Amino acid sequence: PFSLWWDDAYLHWVKPEITNKYRDIKGKKELKTLGTYSVTKDAEIKKIKLLLKTGDQIAILAADNDSILIAKNGDKDNPYFVSADFLMACSDYKGK
C-alpha cells in the first residue's frame, strides 16, 4: 500500500508511514523533525502552491528515498511533499 504525490516533474510513491506523518501534522499533532534547514535560493512548486524564499526555514518531518515531507516555518498550509533534488537545489539540505 502506497500513496502518490507529484511535484512539477515527477509522480512519486510514498510509503504509508510518511502519509501517516502528513495526516498527523495536518491534525496539529506534535512531531519530531529530522532537521531544520535554510532556504538559500528562491524556489517554487506551483502545483502544490509552495513558494520558498531565501532565508525561509524548513523542517524535514519524514524522508523516504526521494520523497521528503517538509514544514515551512510560519506556513498555514503545511506540510508539503517535495523531492530530495528540489530541496537540495534550493536549501542547505545535502541529503542523507
Backbone as a ProteinNet text record, in pm:
[ID]
protein_1_A
[PRIMARY]
PFSLWWDDAYLHWVKPEITNKYRDIKGKKELKTLGTYSVTKDAEIKKIKLLLKTGDQIAILAADNDSILIAKNGDKDNPYFVSADFLMACSDYKGK
[TERTIARY]
83.3	0	87.7	75.1	149.9	54.6	94.8	22	100.6	36.7	102.2	106.4	210.3	217.2	300.2	287.3	363.5	413.7	526.5	576.8	574.6	645.3	638.9	689.7	768.9	830.9	802.2	768.1	763.3	640.4	599.3	499.7	576.5	544.1	619.7	529.4	585.8	520.1	566.7	475	508.3	459.6	546.7	510.4	403.5	320.8	214.9	265	385.7	437.9	453.4	494.3	512.4	375.9	279.7	145.1	83.8	108.8	55.7	113.6	243	301.7	238.3	207.8	138.2	4.3	-70.3	-200.1	-182.7	-78.2	-54.1	-31.8	50.1	75.5	-47.5	-123.7	-249.1	-344.4	-333	-415.4	-355.5	-248.7	-182.4	-115.7	-82.6	-8.9	136.3	200	341.1	429.6	523	609.9	756.2	839.3	984	1026.3	1132.9	1183.8	1315.6	1352.1	1479.2	1584.9	1553.1	1648	1578.9	1640.4	1590.3	1695.2	1649.5	1739.2	1695.1	1789.6	1762.6	1751.3	1656.6	1642.6	1750.9	1828.5	1940.5	1911.8	1801.2	1765.3	1614.3	1550.5	1406.2	1367.7	1256.7	1209.1	1057.8	996.6	851.8	809.4	703.7	633.6	489.1	450.6	318.6	203.9	219.7	109.7	66.1	158.9	121.7	123.7	141	139.1	242.5	362.7	473.6	568.8	590.8	684.5	786	911.7	1019.7	1103.7	1133.2	1215.7	1346.2	1451.8	1581.3	1564.7	1616.8	1606.9	1496.8	1399.1	1294.6	1358	1293.8	1337	1238.5	1292.6	1209.1	1255.3	1160.5	1191.1	1154	1240.3	1209.3	1139	1018.9	938.2	956.7	979.2	998.7	1066.3	1139.8	1206.9	1207.5	1182	1183.6	1236	1363.2	1428.2	1415.3	1345.1	1333.9	1217.2	1128.9	1011.4	1041.4	1025.6	1055.3	934.1	893.9	783.4	842.8	809.1	865.1	755.2	795.3	709.8	787.2	724.6	784.2	743.7	841.1	814.8	710.9	602.3	500.8	400.1	399.3	307.2	183.7	67.4	-56.7	-100.1	-39.5	-76.8	16.5	106.1	195.4	116.4	180.8	313.9	308.1	425.5	438.5	529.3	496.1	586.6	671.5	803.1	895.5	995.8	1065.9	1170.3	1301.3	1389	1520.3	1597.9	1588.3	1658.2	1611.9	1480.5	1426.9	1483.2	1481.8	1527.9	1677.5	1755.7	1900	1932.8	1848.7	1874.3	1843	1759.5	1718	1748.7	1816.1	1843.3	1981.7	2012.2	2140	2126.4	2015.9	1997.6	2088.5	2164.6	2261.3	2223.2	2108.5	2067.1	2108.8	2081.2	2110.2	2258.1
-120.1	0	126.5	203.2	326.9	439.5	560.6	679.3	742.9	831.7	903.6	1052	1118.4	1265.3	1304.6	1425.6	1471.5	1611.8	1642.7	1779.4	1823.3	1926.1	1977.2	1879.1	1781.3	1694.5	1545.6	1500	1356.6	1314.7	1191.9	1126	1036.3	1039.6	966.9	870.3	756	662.4	694.1	693.1	726.6	614.8	570.4	465.5	516	424.8	464.6	540	506.1	574.6	724.7	759.7	900.2	968.5	900.8	955.5	976.2	884	898	1021.6	1050.7	1170.8	1295.5	1291	1402.2	1427.1	1320.8	1334.9	1387.4	1340.9	1386.3	1536.2	1589.7	1733.7	1812.3	1759.7	1825.4	1825.6	1722.6	1713.8	1788.5	1865.9	1951	1872.2	1745.7	1668.9	1713.3	1704.4	1742.2	1633.8	1672.8	1576.4	1610.7	1507.3	1527.9	1559.5	1635.9	1665.2	1591.2	1577.6	1516.1	1621.3	1745.8	1854.6	1978	2092.3	2219.8	2278.5	2334.2	2383.9	2522	2594.9	2729	2725	2801	2815.1	2911.6	2870.5	2951.3	3012.8	2970.4	3021.4	3012.5	3118.5	3117.1	2998.4	2932.6	2817.4	2806	2740.7	2728.4	2597.3	2536.9	2427.2	2473	2516.3	2576.7	2480.9	2353.9	2257.8	2241.9	2255.5	2241.5	2376.1	2482	2618.9	2639.6	2586.5	2604.2	2708.9	2812.8	2918.5	2933.1	2907.4	2922.7	3043	3126.7	3245.6	3230.4	3287.9	3284.7	3332	3252	3284	3208.9	3152.8	3072.8	2954.1	2909.9	2791.5	2678.6	2559.9	2443.4	2329.8	2251.8	2134.1	2010	1909.9	1782.6	1696.3	1652.7	1573.1	1424.1	1386.8	1246.8	1241.4	1133.7	1115.6	968.3	941.1	805.1	811	777.2	787.4	929.8	948.7	1082.2	1162.9	1104.2	1173.3	1231.4	1363.1	1429.7	1512.8	1495.8	1572	1687.4	1810.6	1928.6	2016.4	2099.6	2205.4	2336.1	2433.9	2566.5	2648.8	2710.6	2788.7	2897.2	2897.1	3000.1	2982.2	2867.4	2844.6	2771	2827.9	2767.2	2645.5	2624.9	2513.3	2392.6	2391.7	2278.1	2150.9	2039.3	2014.6	1999.4	1980.6	1963.3	1845	1769.5	1668.7	1733.4	1715.1	1763.3	1653.3	1667.6	1570.1	1613.1	1517.2	1547.7	1640.1	1618.2	1703.9	1849	1869	2004.4	2070	1996.3	2051.4	2082.9	1994	2017.6	2136.5	2161	2271.3	2408.6	2413.3	2545.4	2568.4	2472.3	2489.3	2433.8	2442.3	2385.2	2237	2174.7	2030.4	1957.5	1861.3	1789.3	1644.5	1601.5	1463	1377.8	1249.5	1155.4	1135.1
0	0	0	-102.8	-116.5	-153.6	-126.4	-169.9	-283.9	-354.8	-464	-433.7	-478.8	-479	-598.1	-640.4	-755	-732.2	-795.2	-797.4	-943.2	-978.3	-1115.2	-1219	-1179.1	-1278.5	-1260.8	-1142.9	-1118.2	-1039.6	-1063.2	-980.3	-884.3	-755.6	-654.3	-577.7	-539.4	-449.4	-308.1	-213.6	-75.2	16.3	104.5	199.9	296.5	349.2	442	565.2	614.8	734	708	586.5	550.9	541.8	479.2	466.9	605.1	698.4	834	902.9	882	941.1	882.2	751.5	685.9	755.6	779.3	846.4	988.9	1058.6	1195.2	1201.5	1109.7	1115.9	1072.6	977.6	939.7	1058.9	1143.5	1263.6	1381.1	1356.8	1456.6	1568.5	1541.6	1641.2	1641.3	1756.2	1769.9	1709.7	1625.7	1559.8	1582	1587.7	1588.2	1445.1	1430.9	1297	1275.8	1150.1	1113.6	1085.5	1114.8	1093.4	1039.1	1062.8	1012.8	919.6	809.1	704.7	658.7	599.3	547.9	395.9	344.8	200.5	153.4	54.2	3.8	-132.3	-194.9	-327.1	-342.1	-391.3	-413	-500.9	-466.8	-542.1	-527.3	-625	-623.7	-689.1	-633.5	-698.2	-709.8	-827.4	-848.1	-819.8	-858.9	-843.1	-698.7	-605.7	-464.1	-390.8	-467.4	-413.5	-303.4	-328	-233.7	-289.1	-212.6	-250.1	-137.7	-170.8	-74	-111.9	-15.1	-36.1	41.3	-13	53.7	198.3	291.5	433.7	505.7	431.9	496.7	567.6	673.9	747.1	718.5	690.1	666.4	755.5	803.1	885.3	806.3	810.7	748.2	851.9	817.1	908.5	884.6	759.2	723.5	587.6	564.8	435.8	399.9	272.7	221	77.9	62.3	-68.5	-121.6	-231.5	-291.7	-236.8	-161.1	-108.2	28.5	40.9	167.5	208.7	332.7	389.3	468.8	429	495.4	553.4	647.5	700.3	688.1	626.4	612.4	734	799	919	890.8	968.1	958.1	846.8	779.3	666.9	717	694.8	743.2	661.9	544.6	459	471.6	570.8	593.4	611.5	584.6	530.7	378.9	318.8	174.6	145.1	40.8	-11.5	-120.1	-112	-215.3	-245.3	-354.6	-386.8	-321.6	-299.6	-242.9	-335.4	-466.3	-562.3	-552.8	-539.9	-525.5	-399.9	-289.5	-162.5	-164.4	-224.2	-232	-323	-423	-516.1	-457.2	-352.5	-302.6	-155	-89.3	53.9	89	217.1	262.6	301.4	265	282.9	183.6	232	149	124.5	168.9	150.8	268.9	257.5	367.2	383.9
[MASK]
++++++++++++++++++++++++++++++++++++++++++++++++++++++++++++++++++++++++++++++++++++++++++++++++

